Amino acid sequence: MMQSLLNSAKSLAIGDSGSKASKPEELFPVVSKEVDGDDCDDECATCTITYPRTFKIDEEDELYGQIKGWATHVLVATGKTDWVRDVADEKGSVMQAIAGAKAPSNGKLMLSASNMPTPHQTTSYSEPTSLLLLPAFILIENVTPATVPFLLERIISSAPTNASPLQPFSIPRSLEAPLHEASPACIKELTTRPSPHQALILLCSQKTRDARCGQSAPLLRKELQRHLQPLGLYRDLDDERPGGVGIYFISHVGGHKYSANMLVYRRPDAFGLDAVERAKEKGGELKPRKKEEGEHQKQQAEGGEGGENEEDGEEVGAAQCIWLARVKPEDCEGIVKFTVLQGKVIKPQSQLRGGFDRQRGVLSW
């Protein structure tokens, strides 16, 4: 009883809210033929990519509601697609430093190594690297193991969480870490900026944990790319054009027996299509509307709500994280059309593991 009261008080203190969605259909909108068209749950008919014959997964377990909740998610740029079994054991890395430091005050931090390129285009941990903080959608640059305690206390602890209301927040553009006087001046300053992407797709690629992850991630990326490119949304690792969709490989997230695991983070109404009823649309495939073409960036320039203010760094971050599993190449077309573009789920009973929707104030935990 006392612990429950303490947790409630902490949530109120840091501005968190949200209720648990007890059923998968309550967490995110689900496609329907009446709204989304007769083909809304069809698998891709033109997909030629397949998993190896030996690729077997668990198809029987109930997926929804089994993941443990988290508050913030950090992706560390390593330039690699595979790591030692526990990324916290990557010697000299920022991951090791985060795992060994005092936890942030705003809840559980999910830590992922990623294939995001490092600033110096090296896989060596001797150089400063970058982090992507979610749900804030903020890039943090010039991070070293020495600045991690300061990072966790001053930036991550003050960032929004998955349960925070969807409203503007402020993170300073630069902060100087209080390192020893003898420390080089060039590693003391941490800088932040918004991610240029409207949505992110994260795929577990860590074959040291399970070979299926190493097999599935590159195949899914190839198929996702095929469907995103005609829409003008595909962004490779070095493409920082505003808008679009970034696809990153990350370390183990759990549940590899349900490969492939896919996490989709989306900004609010990321492509201006969330309210569109495809069944009523005429003229072929839906394309991203002005929202993707620069609404977020326009708001940034104007300092409006939902954008990033030039002076105080306002941003709202991700509205949703949709965590799917048992994803196959033939699912990618529908995932792009409905999940990435519109924030909907096609197979909630068999593929949805959980996630959050900050706009609606619901979580799966």
N, C-alpha and C positions, 0 to 999 in steps of 0.2 A: 504494500500500500504506500509506504513512505517513498520507495523508489519511483513508483508511478507519479507521485506528486512532484518529486524532484525533476523527473523527466519533463513533466508538463510545464513546470516553472521555467526550466531551461529553454524549452521550445518558445515560450512566450517572450523570454528575455532576448533571444536572438531573432525573433520575428518569424519563426517557422509556423506553418499551418499545413493542413492537409489531412484527408481522411483515407482510410484503407478501402480499396476496391476489392470486395470479397470474391468477385467473379471476373474472369478475363474480359467479358463483354462490358463491364462497368469501367474499365480503365481507359480504353481508347475507343473511338468510333470504329465500328465494324462495317465492312462493305456489304451492300445489299444490291440485288438486281434492280430493284425499283429506283434506287438513287444513282447507282454506279454503272448500270448497264448489265446486259445478260452475260457478258464475258468477264465480269469482275473477279471471279474466282477460278478462271481458267489458268492452266499452266502454259508456259511459253511453248508455242508450236514450232518456232524457228531455232530453238536452242540446240546447238550441236555439241556443247560441252557436257561431259558426264564425269562422275566420280569413278575412280578405279573399281573394278569388280569386287575387290576385297574390302571396300569401304562399307562397313556395317556399323549401325548405331542403334541405340535403344529407341524403339518406336512405341513402347507401351506405357512408360511412366507418365504420370500426370505432371505437367511442367509448371503450371501457373502457381505462383505464391511460394515457391520453394527457395527463391534467392533471398539472401540476407540484405537488408537495406543498407544504403550508404548515403552520405551527405554530400560529399564532393568527390570529384574524380580527376586525377592528375595523369596526363600522358607525358612521359619523358622522352625527348628526342634522343635516339641512340644511333640512327642510321642502320640498325640491324633488324632482321626479321625473326631471329631466334636468339635465345638467351639461356643461361644456366637454369636449372630446374626452378629455383626460386630467385626471381630477379633481385631480391634484397641481398643476395649473395654475390652479385656482380661487383667485384672488388674495386673500390675507388670510385664507384658510380654515385650519381645523385639518388638513384633508387635505394642504395645501401644507406645513404645518409638520411633519407626520409624515414626509412624503416626503423632507424636507430634513434631518431629524434623524438622530442615530446610531441604528442599528437595535437592537431589543431583543436581549438576550443569549440568549434561549431559542428562537431559530429564526426562520424567515421569517414576516413579518407580511403577511397579505392585507388590503389597505385598500379599503374601499368607502364611497362616499357613499351616504346613504339618505334616504328621505322621512320618516323618523322626525321628529315635530314637535320644534322647538327649544323650550327652556324659555320663551322670550319670544315664542313664536308669530310669529317673523319669519324671513325668509330671509337677513337681513343677517349677514355674518360678523364684524361689529363687536361682537356680543354673545357671552357664553359659551354653550357648547352641551353636549350630552350625547353619550356614546359607549356602544355596546353591545359588550362584549368577549366573544368566543367562542373556545373552547368553554366558557369560565367561566360564561356566562349572567349576567354582572355588568354593571350600568349604572354608568357613571362620569359624574358630573355636575359642572358648573361648569368645563368645560375651555376653555381659550383657547390660541392659538398659543404664548403665552409659557410655559405650563405643560407643553407637550408633551414636552420633553426629560425632565423629572422624571417625567411619566406613563409614558413608555417604560421608564425605568430602574427605577422603584420599584414600579410596579403591573403593567405588562404583562410585564416580564421575570421576575417572580415568579409569574405566573399559570400554570395548567396549559396544556399544549399538546394538540394532537390525538393525540399519541402517549403522553401521560402516563397512568399507571394511573388507573382510576376510583376515586378516594378523596377524602375531604374535604380541602379546602385552606382557607387563611385569607388574607383581604385586609382590611386595616384599613378601618374605616367612614369615616375621614377622614384626610387627610394634608395638611400645609401645604407648599406648594412654596417653595423658597428663592429667591424673586424679590427684585429690588432693593428697598431700603427705601422708595423713592418710589412703588412700585407700590401700587395700591389694595388694601386688606386684603381686600375682597370677592372678588377674583379669585385669592387665594393658596390657598384651601382647596379641595381636590378631595374629593368625597364619593362613596361607593360603596354600592350596594345590589343585591340579587338581582333579576333580571328576574322579573316576576310570571307569565310565560308558561311553559307546559309544553312547548311546541314553537314553532318559528318556521319560516315559509316565506318564502324570499327569492327574488324574481323580478327579473331584469335588466330595467330599463325605459329604458335610456339610448339614446334615438333618435338622438343625435348620433353614436353609433358605428354603429348599424344601425337602420333604420326598423322592422324586424320586432320588435325588443325593445320599442319604444314602442307598437307595435300589440298585441303578445301580452300584456304584463303586466296592463293593466286588464281585458282579457277573461278571463284566467285568475283574477284576483282575484274577479271577479264570480261565476264558476262555483264557485270554492272556497268563497266565502261561502254560496252556495246549499246546499252540502252540510254545511258546518260549523254553520250556524245551528240546524238541527233538533236537533243534538247538544248545543247550548248552549256550543259551543267558539269561535265566531267572536268576535274582538276587533278593534274598529276602532283607529285610531291613538291615540286618547286613552283607551281603555278599559284600566284597570289592575286589573280584577278578577283575583284569583288564579286560576291555571290557564288553560286555553284556549290558543288558537293565534293568534299575531301574524303578520300578513302584511305584509312590507315590500318596497318597491321599492328596488333598489340599482343602483349603477353597473356598468359593463362587467366581466364576469368571464372573458371569453374564449370563443371558440367560438360567436359569434353566428350562424354559418352552420348551427348545430344548434338554433336557437331553437325553443321557448323553453327557456332554462336555468332550473332550479329547484333551490335548495338547501334541504333540510329538516333542521333541527337539532332533536334530541329529547333530553329528559331521560331518565334510565333508566326503562324501563317507564312512560312518561309518563302513560298513561291506564289502567294496570292491566289491559291487554289483551294484552300481548306473548305470553303463554303460552297464550292462549285458542285453541282449535281451533274455528273457526266452523262447520265441517261437523257438529260434534256438538252445537252450540247449538240450542235451540228457542225459539220465541217472537219471531221477527222480527229486526230489525236490532240489532246490538250497540251498547250505549251505554257511554260512559266509566264506569269503576267508581270506587271510593272514592279511588283514586290521584289522579285528576283533581280530585275534589271537595274536596280539601284535605289529602291525605297529606303533600305537600311542605311546605305551610304548617304543618301540625301538627308535623312534624319540626323546622321552624324554631323554633316556640314552645318545643318541648321540648329543643332543642339536640341532637337525635339525629343519627346518621349519615345523610348524604344531605340533611340540612336545613341551615338557616343558624342558627348559634348566636348568640344575642343579644349575647354578649360578644366572641367571637373571629371571627365572620363565617364559620363553616364552610359549605361548599357543595361539591358534586361537579361541577356543570356538565353539559354535554351528553355523553351516551353515544354518540350517533351524529350524523354529518352525511352525508346521502344526497343526492348530486349527480346530478340527472336532466337530460336534454336531450330535444329533439324532443317536448316536452310539448304536447299539444293540449287544447282544452276538454273533449273527450269522455273524456280520461284522468283528469280531476279527481275523479270519484266514486271510482274505484278507488284513487287516490293518498290520498284522505282515509281511506277504509276500511282500507287495508292499510299504506300507508307512514307516514302521520301517526299513526294509532291504534296500529299494531302493529310498526312498524319493518321492514316487509317490502318487497320489490321485486317488481313485476309483470312487467316486461319487461327483464330484466337485459341481454340481448344487444343490444337496440336502443335502450335509453334510459339505462342506467347509465353515467355518466362516471367515477365514483369516489367517494371519501369515506373515512370512518373509522368504526370501531366500537371505542370504548375499553373497553367491557365485555368484548369478546372478544379485544381486543388485536391487531386487524388494520387495515391501511390499504391503499389502492390504489396507493401509491408506495413 
